[in-house]
Amino acid sequence: MSTYNPKSSHAEEFICDEEIRETLEYAERNKGNRGLIEDILNKAAAVKGLTHREAAVLMDCELDDLNEKIFQLAKEIKQDLYGNRIVLFAPLYLSNYCINGCVYCPYHGKNREIPRKKLSQEEIAAEVRALEDMGHKRIAVEAGEDPVHNPLDYILESIKTIYATKSGNGSIRRVNVNIAATTVENYRRLHEAGIGTYILFQETYDKKNYEALHPTGPKSDYCYHTEAMDRAQEGGCDDVGCGVLYGLNNYRYELVGQLMHAEHLEARFGVGPHTISVPRLCPAEDIDLKDFPNVLPDEIFCKIVAIIRISAPYTGMIISTRESRKVREKVLDLGISQISGGSRTSVGGYTTPERHDETAQFDVHDLRSLDEVIDWLIGMDYIPSFCTACYREGRTGDRFMKLVKAGKIHHCCTPNALMTLEEYLLDYAQPGTREKGQALIRREMEKVPEPVRTRARKYLDEISEGKRDFRF
């Protein structure tokens, strides 16, 4: 009998290998079952989400017309819940010191070729100023796991430095944190430091595969790592971000595991993940993709994005500059709501870009500047957003999800997005981007309902006069 229990606090019960394998067999048997697939799509159209088993059936669907319906439904759900807003962020790498042995990451402890670097607080402030001078307001802090070089006190001090560093009209208003699994007490300290979302990628949900890919170091403990989100919730971090690294293992297994993790968080804490990330394995120093036979083609990757969107409709979805412009363009309307722009995946890469290749964690495929990304988004009628209002207004965890599920988040998000875009256009944009962006703002303001529209226009006038940081 399966030990699957989504309410359990034990990793091997809420991510149950037997349940995943039974689910994959069920999906394989029903990949041509038109009646079942249509029933699942009808359920998804009600925007209440799908179970991991229902999602697996859609992933295996071989009926072309129904696959088209999957993509169309994902587009409709994305538009209904998130509109045409796309949130922008950038990663900030603090240190590449790491004691883990992850075989897919160039930061692994046995790599003697990569230069090791840890930023001082002065260097962090310089990196933050560089990011602010681009126009960024939201960053994701990244650091390897090393209790000597990267203790939690260093991370906390760095967060304090980031929030305190200002350049012109620039400020970082939300610091998300992607660091190794830790204790409830340490999550409590991160929460008290004012972080936004705590992010941790599972890499792979297959325990045997996980242990093979993580042979040494603290990260080798599958259960401790998989249960990290539970400890984060217990420590007060009610916005958590999950993800797997597609390409490490069979994508069907990972998709089911990822959705089971979301179901578990919903069942145990009443709120699923704030975000789901979909990184794909990329080339990097000391890493050869020929060693990984599960690397995904674009068409499968796009279908995964669509199925996650209709299965977990209220969850934000993130894609990074790992992906090319072409791929990012494809998945934006299938479910992605956050993207990075102008990113560097190296330690010190914003102030010393000439050294980027020396300490980069992975190759960046979208090399455009932030302004080029903003211009591109505007050209496709997306609203580039630097909004951080929900966290600062206390709309986190279940409070945020209740607004999304009630369809009321639009009243906050759209005007906030437009106001933060206006800040960017006035302070940082190239003339062509500014002209197109302000035309977009005028068009989109007509869609904002009253009385919010009148108030938002007043704020936009004050922004044009030099004031900053208005929010609903």
C-alpha positions as CSV (number, residue, x, y, z in Angstrom):
1,M,0.0,0.0,0.0
2,S,1.3,3.5,-0.9
3,T,2.4,5.6,2.0
4,Y,1.4,8.8,0.2
5,N,0.1,11.4,2.6
6,P,0.1,15.1,1.5
7,K,-0.4,16.3,5.0
8,S,2.6,14.4,6.4
9,S,5.7,16.3,7.5
10,H,7.9,13.5,6.2
11,A,9.4,13.9,2.7
12,E,9.0,10.3,1.6
13,E,5.3,10.4,2.5
14,F,4.3,13.7,0.8
15,I,6.7,13.0,-2.1
16,C,5.9,9.3,-2.4
17,D,7.9,7.5,-5.0
18,E,5.3,4.7,-5.3
19,E,2.5,7.2,-5.9
20,I,4.6,9.0,-8.5
21,R,5.3,5.8,-10.4
22,E,1.6,4.7,-10.2
23,T,0.6,8.2,-11.5
24,L,3.0,7.9,-14.5
25,E,1.6,4.4,-15.3
26,Y,-1.9,5.8,-15.1
27,A,-1.0,8.7,-17.4
28,E,0.6,6.3,-19.9
29,R,-2.5,4.1,-20.0
30,N,-4.7,7.2,-20.7
31,K,-2.6,9.2,-23.1
32,G,-5.2,8.6,-25.8
33,N,-8.3,8.7,-23.6
34,R,-10.2,11.6,-25.2
35,G,-13.1,11.5,-22.7
36,L,-10.9,11.6,-19.7
37,I,-8.7,14.3,-21.1
38,E,-11.6,16.5,-22.0
39,D,-13.0,16.1,-18.5
40,I,-9.7,17.2,-17.0
41,L,-9.6,20.2,-19.3
42,N,-13.2,21.1,-18.3
43,K,-12.2,21.0,-14.7
44,A,-9.1,23.1,-15.4
45,A,-11.2,25.7,-17.1
46,A,-12.9,26.4,-13.8
47,V,-9.5,27.7,-12.5
48,K,-9.5,25.6,-9.4
49,G,-6.3,23.7,-10.3
50,L,-5.6,20.0,-11.0
51,T,-4.3,17.1,-9.0
52,H,-0.8,15.8,-9.9
53,R,-2.4,12.7,-11.5
54,E,-4.7,14.8,-13.7
55,A,-1.7,17.0,-14.7
56,A,0.3,13.8,-15.6
57,V,-2.5,12.7,-18.0
58,L,-2.3,16.0,-19.8
59,M,1.5,15.8,-20.0
60,D,1.2,12.5,-21.7
61,C,-1.7,13.5,-24.0
62,E,-1.0,12.5,-27.6
63,L,-4.1,14.1,-29.2
64,D,-3.1,17.1,-31.2
65,D,-6.3,19.0,-30.9
66,L,-6.4,18.6,-27.1
67,N,-2.8,19.6,-26.8
68,E,-3.8,22.8,-28.5
69,K,-6.5,23.2,-26.0
70,I,-4.0,22.8,-23.1
71,F,-1.9,25.7,-24.5
72,Q,-4.9,27.8,-25.2
73,L,-6.3,27.3,-21.7
74,A,-2.9,28.1,-20.1
75,K,-2.9,31.4,-22.0
76,E,-6.5,32.2,-20.9
77,I,-5.8,31.4,-17.2
78,K,-2.6,33.4,-17.3
79,Q,-4.4,36.4,-18.7
80,D,-7.4,36.2,-16.4
81,L,-5.3,35.9,-13.2
82,Y,-2.1,37.9,-14.0
83,G,-3.1,40.0,-16.9
84,N,-0.2,41.3,-19.0
85,R,2.0,42.2,-16.1
86,I,5.6,40.7,-16.0
87,V,7.6,41.3,-12.8
88,L,11.3,42.0,-13.3
89,F,14.1,40.9,-10.9
90,A,17.8,40.1,-10.9
91,P,20.0,37.6,-9.1
92,L,22.8,38.9,-6.8
93,Y,25.6,36.3,-6.2
94,L,27.3,36.9,-2.9
95,S,29.7,34.0,-2.8
96,N,30.6,30.8,-4.7
97,Y,32.2,29.1,-1.8
98,C,30.4,25.7,-1.4
99,I,31.1,22.4,0.3
100,N,28.5,20.4,-1.5
101,G,29.3,17.9,-4.2
102,C,26.5,18.6,-6.7
103,V,27.7,17.0,-9.9
104,Y,25.7,19.5,-12.2
105,C,27.0,22.7,-10.6
106,P,30.4,24.3,-11.2
107,Y,30.5,25.5,-7.6
108,H,30.8,22.0,-6.3
109,G,33.5,21.6,-3.6
110,K,35.9,19.5,-5.7
111,N,36.1,22.0,-8.6
112,R,39.7,23.4,-8.2
113,E,39.5,25.4,-11.5
114,I,36.9,28.0,-10.6
115,P,38.2,31.0,-8.7
116,R,36.4,31.3,-5.4
117,K,35.1,34.7,-4.3
118,K,33.1,36.2,-1.5
119,L,31.9,39.7,-1.6
120,S,32.7,42.1,1.2
121,Q,29.9,44.4,2.4
122,E,31.5,47.3,0.5
123,E,31.5,45.1,-2.6
124,I,27.9,44.2,-2.0
125,A,26.9,47.8,-1.8
126,A,28.7,48.5,-5.1
127,E,26.8,45.6,-6.8
128,V,23.5,47.0,-5.4
129,R,24.3,50.4,-6.7
130,A,25.0,48.9,-10.1
131,L,21.7,47.1,-10.0
132,E,19.8,50.2,-8.9
133,D,21.4,52.2,-11.6
134,M,19.9,49.8,-14.1
135,G,16.5,50.3,-12.5
136,H,16.1,47.1,-10.5
137,K,13.9,47.1,-7.3
138,R,13.8,43.4,-6.6
139,I,16.7,40.9,-6.3
140,A,17.3,37.3,-5.4
141,V,20.3,36.7,-3.2
142,E,22.3,33.6,-4.1
143,A,25.2,32.0,-2.2
144,G,26.8,28.6,-2.0
145,E,26.5,26.5,1.1
146,D,29.6,26.9,3.3
147,P,29.3,27.4,7.0
148,V,32.7,29.0,7.3
149,H,32.6,31.4,4.4
150,N,28.9,32.0,4.1
151,P,27.4,31.6,7.6
152,L,23.8,32.9,8.2
153,D,25.2,36.0,10.0
154,Y,27.0,36.9,6.7
155,I,23.7,36.5,4.8
156,L,21.8,38.6,7.3
157,E,24.4,41.4,7.3
158,S,24.3,41.3,3.5
159,I,20.5,41.7,3.5
160,K,20.9,44.7,5.8
161,T,23.5,46.3,3.5
162,I,21.3,45.7,0.4
163,Y,18.3,47.4,1.9
164,A,20.4,50.3,3.2
165,T,22.2,51.0,-0.1
166,K,20.6,53.8,-2.2
167,S,21.8,55.3,-5.5
168,G,19.9,58.3,-6.8
169,N,16.2,57.5,-6.9
170,G,17.1,53.8,-6.7
171,S,16.4,51.4,-3.9
172,I,16.0,47.6,-3.5
173,R,12.6,47.2,-2.1
174,R,12.4,43.4,-1.9
175,V,15.2,40.9,-1.2
176,N,14.3,37.3,-2.0
177,V,16.8,34.7,-0.7
178,N,18.0,31.5,-2.4
179,I,20.3,29.8,0.1
180,A,20.7,26.2,1.4
181,A,18.1,24.4,3.6
182,T,18.5,25.4,7.2
183,T,16.7,25.3,10.6
184,V,13.4,26.7,11.8
185,E,15.3,29.2,13.9
186,N,17.4,30.4,11.0
187,Y,14.3,30.8,8.9
188,R,12.8,32.9,11.7
189,R,15.9,35.1,11.6
190,L,15.6,35.5,7.8
191,H,11.9,36.4,8.2
192,E,12.8,39.0,10.9
193,A,15.4,40.5,8.5
194,G,12.6,41.4,6.1
195,I,13.2,38.9,3.3
196,G,10.5,38.5,0.6
197,T,10.3,35.0,-0.7
198,Y,12.5,32.1,0.5
199,I,13.5,30.2,-2.6
200,L,15.0,26.7,-2.7
201,F,15.1,24.4,-5.7
202,Q,14.7,20.7,-5.1
203,E,16.7,19.9,-8.3
204,T,15.1,16.4,-8.5
205,Y,12.4,14.7,-6.5
206,D,13.6,11.2,-7.3
207,K,15.4,10.2,-4.1
208,K,17.8,7.7,-5.7
209,N,18.7,10.2,-8.4
210,Y,19.0,13.0,-5.9
211,E,21.5,11.0,-3.8
212,A,23.5,10.1,-6.9
213,L,23.7,13.8,-8.0
214,H,24.5,15.0,-4.4
215,P,27.1,12.5,-3.2
216,T,28.7,14.7,-0.6
217,G,28.0,17.7,1.6
218,P,25.0,18.7,3.7
219,K,22.8,18.9,0.6
220,S,23.1,15.1,0.2
221,D,20.4,14.6,2.9
222,Y,17.3,14.2,0.7
223,C,14.7,14.4,3.4
224,Y,16.3,17.4,5.2
225,H,16.4,19.3,1.9
226,T,12.9,18.3,0.8
227,E,11.4,19.3,4.1
228,A,13.0,22.8,4.1
229,M,9.8,24.5,2.9
230,D,8.0,23.2,5.9
231,R,10.6,24.5,8.3
232,A,10.5,27.9,6.4
233,Q,6.8,28.1,7.0
234,E,7.2,27.2,10.6
235,G,9.8,30.0,10.9
236,G,7.4,32.6,9.5
237,C,8.5,32.6,5.9
238,D,5.0,32.2,4.4
239,D,6.1,33.1,0.8
240,V,8.2,30.2,-0.4
241,G,9.4,29.4,-4.0
242,C,9.9,25.9,-5.3
243,G,11.6,24.6,-8.4
244,V,13.3,21.6,-10.0
245,L,16.2,21.6,-12.5
246,Y,14.7,20.1,-15.6
247,G,17.2,17.9,-17.4
248,L,18.6,16.1,-14.3
249,N,15.9,13.4,-14.4
250,N,12.9,12.2,-16.3
251,Y,10.7,15.3,-16.7
252,R,7.4,13.4,-16.2
253,Y,8.6,12.3,-12.8
254,E,9.7,15.8,-11.9
255,L,6.5,17.5,-13.0
256,V,4.5,15.2,-10.8
257,G,6.8,15.6,-7.8
258,Q,6.7,19.4,-8.2
259,L,2.9,19.5,-8.1
260,M,2.8,17.0,-5.2
261,H,5.1,19.4,-3.3
262,A,2.6,22.2,-4.0
263,E,-0.3,20.1,-2.9
264,H,1.6,19.2,0.3
265,L,2.2,22.9,1.2
266,E,-1.5,23.6,0.5
267,A,-2.6,20.7,2.6
268,R,-0.3,21.3,5.6
269,F,-0.2,25.1,5.7
270,G,-3.2,26.3,3.8
271,V,-1.1,28.0,1.0
272,G,0.9,26.6,-1.8
273,P,4.2,27.9,-3.1
274,H,4.3,31.6,-3.9
275,T,6.3,30.9,-7.0
276,I,7.4,27.9,-9.0
277,S,10.5,28.1,-11.1
278,V,11.3,26.1,-14.2
279,P,15.1,26.3,-14.8
280,R,16.6,23.9,-17.4
281,L,20.0,22.4,-17.1
282,C,22.5,24.7,-18.9
283,P,26.1,24.5,-20.0
284,A,28.6,25.7,-17.4
285,E,32.3,25.5,-16.4
286,D,33.2,21.9,-15.5
287,I,29.8,20.7,-16.7
288,D,29.2,18.8,-19.9
289,L,25.6,18.3,-21.0
290,K,26.5,15.1,-22.7
291,D,26.6,13.6,-19.2
292,F,22.9,14.3,-18.7
293,P,20.6,12.4,-21.1
294,N,17.4,14.0,-19.9
295,V,18.0,17.5,-21.3
296,L,14.6,18.8,-22.5
297,P,13.7,20.0,-26.0
298,D,11.9,23.3,-26.2
299,E,8.5,21.9,-27.1
300,I,8.4,19.7,-24.0
301,F,9.6,22.6,-21.9
302,C,6.8,24.8,-23.2
303,K,4.2,22.1,-22.4
304,I,5.5,21.8,-18.9
305,V,5.0,25.5,-18.3
306,A,1.5,25.4,-19.7
307,I,0.5,22.4,-17.5
308,I,1.9,24.0,-14.3
309,R,0.0,27.1,-15.0
310,I,-3.4,25.3,-15.3
311,S,-2.6,22.9,-12.5
312,A,-1.4,25.6,-10.0
313,P,-3.2,28.7,-11.5
314,Y,-2.6,31.1,-8.5
315,T,1.1,30.5,-8.3
316,G,3.6,32.9,-9.8
317,M,6.0,31.3,-12.3
318,I,9.6,32.3,-12.9
319,I,12.0,31.9,-15.8
320,S,15.5,33.2,-15.9
321,T,18.1,34.3,-18.4
322,R,19.1,30.6,-18.6
323,E,16.6,30.6,-21.5
324,S,17.0,32.4,-24.8
325,R,14.9,35.3,-25.9
326,K,13.1,33.0,-28.3
327,V,12.1,30.5,-25.6
328,R,11.2,33.3,-23.1
329,E,8.9,34.8,-25.7
330,K,7.1,31.5,-26.2
331,V,6.4,30.9,-22.5
332,L,5.4,34.4,-21.4
333,D,1.8,33.9,-22.3
334,L,1.7,30.3,-21.3
335,G,2.1,31.0,-17.6
336,I,5.3,32.9,-16.8
337,S,4.8,36.0,-14.5
338,Q,8.3,36.8,-13.5
339,I,11.6,37.1,-15.4
340,S,15.1,38.2,-14.8
341,G,16.7,40.9,-16.9
342,G,20.3,42.2,-17.3
343,S,21.4,39.3,-15.1
344,R,24.9,38.2,-14.1
345,T,25.3,34.7,-12.5
346,S,28.8,35.4,-11.2
347,V,30.1,36.8,-8.0
348,G,30.7,40.5,-8.6
349,G,29.4,40.4,-12.1
350,Y,27.6,43.7,-12.1
351,T,30.6,45.8,-11.2
352,T,33.3,43.6,-12.9
353,P,31.5,42.2,-15.9
354,E,34.8,41.4,-17.6
355,R,35.3,38.7,-15.0
356,H,31.8,37.2,-15.4
357,D,33.0,34.0,-17.1
358,E,35.4,33.2,-14.3
359,T,32.8,32.7,-11.5
360,A,29.5,32.2,-13.4
361,Q,27.3,29.5,-12.1
362,F,25.8,28.8,-15.6
363,D,25.8,30.4,-19.0
364,V,23.4,33.2,-19.6
365,H,21.5,32.8,-22.9
366,D,19.6,36.1,-22.9
367,L,22.4,38.7,-22.8
368,R,20.3,41.8,-23.3
369,S,20.4,44.8,-21.0
370,L,17.5,45.5,-18.7
371,D,16.4,48.4,-20.9
372,E,16.4,46.1,-23.9
373,V,14.3,43.6,-22.1
374,I,11.9,46.3,-21.0
375,D,11.6,47.6,-24.5
376,W,11.0,44.1,-25.8
377,L,8.2,43.5,-23.2
378,I,6.5,46.8,-24.0
379,G,6.7,45.9,-27.7
380,M,4.6,42.8,-27.0
381,D,2.1,44.8,-24.9
382,Y,3.3,43.4,-21.6
383,I,3.5,45.7,-18.6
384,P,7.0,45.5,-17.1
385,S,6.5,45.7,-13.3
386,F,8.9,46.5,-10.5
387,C,6.2,46.2,-7.9
388,T,7.0,45.1,-4.4
389,A,3.9,46.3,-2.8
390,C,2.3,43.1,-1.6
391,Y,5.1,42.1,0.7
392,R,5.4,45.6,2.2
393,E,1.7,45.8,2.7
394,G,1.5,42.4,4.4
395,R,-0.2,40.7,1.5
396,T,1.8,37.5,1.8
397,G,1.1,33.8,2.2
398,D,-2.6,33.0,2.5
399,R,-3.6,36.7,2.5
400,F,-2.1,37.1,-1.0
401,M,-3.6,33.9,-2.2
402,K,-7.1,34.9,-1.0
403,L,-6.9,38.1,-3.0
404,V,-5.7,36.2,-6.1
405,K,-8.4,33.5,-5.8
406,A,-11.1,36.2,-5.3
407,G,-10.0,38.0,-8.5
408,K,-9.3,41.2,-6.5
409,I,-5.5,41.3,-6.9
410,H,-5.9,43.2,-10.2
411,H,-7.1,46.3,-8.3
412,C,-3.6,46.4,-6.6
413,C,-1.3,44.9,-9.2
414,T,-2.1,46.7,-12.4
415,P,-1.8,50.3,-11.0
416,N,1.3,49.3,-9.0
417,A,2.9,47.9,-12.1
418,L,2.1,51.0,-14.1
419,M,3.5,53.3,-11.4
420,T,6.7,51.4,-11.0
421,L,7.1,51.3,-14.8
422,E,6.7,55.1,-14.8
423,E,9.5,55.4,-12.2
424,Y,11.7,53.2,-14.4
425,L,10.9,55.2,-17.6
426,L,11.7,58.5,-16.0
427,D,14.8,57.5,-14.1
428,Y,16.6,54.9,-16.3
429,A,15.0,54.3,-19.7
430,Q,16.5,55.1,-23.1
431,P,14.4,57.7,-25.0
432,G,12.8,55.2,-27.3
433,T,11.8,52.9,-24.4
434,R,10.4,55.8,-22.5
435,E,8.2,57.0,-25.3
436,K,6.8,53.5,-26.0
437,G,6.4,52.8,-22.2
438,Q,4.4,56.0,-21.5
439,A,2.1,55.3,-24.4
440,L,1.5,51.8,-22.9
441,I,0.8,53.4,-19.5
442,R,-1.8,55.7,-21.1
443,R,-3.6,52.8,-22.8
444,E,-3.5,50.6,-19.7
445,M,-4.8,53.3,-17.4
446,E,-8.0,53.4,-19.3
447,K,-8.6,49.8,-18.2
448,V,-8.1,50.4,-14.5
449,P,-11.5,50.7,-12.7
450,E,-12.6,53.7,-10.7
451,P,-12.0,54.9,-8.1
452,V,-8.5,53.3,-8.3
453,R,-7.9,55.0,-11.7
454,T,-8.3,58.6,-10.4
455,R,-6.0,57.9,-7.4
456,A,-3.4,56.2,-9.6
457,R,-3.4,59.1,-12.0
458,K,-2.7,61.5,-9.1
459,Y,0.2,59.3,-8.1
460,L,1.5,59.2,-11.6
461,D,1.4,63.0,-11.7
462,E,3.4,63.1,-8.4
463,I,5.9,60.7,-9.9
464,S,6.5,63.0,-12.8
465,E,7.2,65.8,-10.3
466,G,9.9,63.7,-8.7
467,K,8.2,61.8,-5.9
468,R,8.6,58.0,-5.7
469,D,7.3,54.8,-4.1
470,F,3.5,55.0,-4.2
471,R,1.6,51.8,-3.9
472,F,-1.9,50.3,-3.4
